[in-house]
């Protein structure tokens, strides 16, 4: 066992878990004060629910042997971790390795934050009990298959070796599995849920931008574990992913506030924080495959395109409360597409269209279509079933009074003289 690789992955696992509280603060600051605890709770509860679903069945469906060799889903070899060889080394190219339990826990942190991302879209109007049931089902039915398809030997990440044609797409740290997946799911869920009371007729402002900025900073910090950790080794690939992550985030944040200056005449704090996340999202699929120069281009594209994508919800009339679709789905698509252009074999072993391999761009396009369609349709079906059985939405009175009091009997802020 290589202790350096093992220590690095354990550290990165902790960093990725820390992103979920960061996301809770990022989202929590953007809702109204009467809903801040409910927003925090919807994020934090994923750390409990998904831990259970992952160790019982999610990890096995994603990363155990393939059922029938079709590249569609894993078998139940690791059901309840029964056959997991704790301490068994997973080999790396240099002949060294790390315990498979470390890989399990690293992937668990990705499985936790992905449904938490969706919570921003349904802020201020979804029942907590329905949310818990939703993320438990979604983590098994949607996330685990997607992780298998891309990272677990399934048909999206493979070009052969399965009984159906493989796509051969690449995704370094979760552009498809995490961000496009969560963004498409968010869109489906809000279409079933409907808009907030007063949406488009009242001004709905964030109640605490300092919380949001703090959350963005924690996300930026944790994202180094998210991306650099996905090299699965403490090596040059991790160093490149670390550097490209920093560059894309910084450039995207500047591009976002510059776009605000041009369009609205003033940059905003929320815009800078949103630009950070957009850049981090876009570089996620590409971090280990592109050079620092192209990371800057990806960040620039993400800052401008995700800012422009904010208008989608008004054009198509869906209430994505905290812009999960514009930042995560659109940002993930931007990163996955530009990866197909700018990947370099000298860095990550795969060339993109800009370096003579046009077929890689096509593979990325196909993978994006599959991810969006599958996640949207599956999530829509799950949401409809929950809505018709236990209901998705709080009552109008509960929504007006605020979810902190009505769902949790707590207050985020108590004002006294």
Helices and strands as residue ranges (DSSP letters): H 3-28, G 33-35, H 36-53, I 54-58, H 59-63, G 79-81, E 89-91, E 97-99, H 100-118, H 128-138, I 139-143, H 144-151, I 175-180, H 181-193, H 209-228, G 229-231, H 236-264, H 269-284, H 292-309, H 312-315, H 324-324, I 325-329, H 330-342, H 345-348, G 353-355, H 358-389, H 396-401, H 403-408
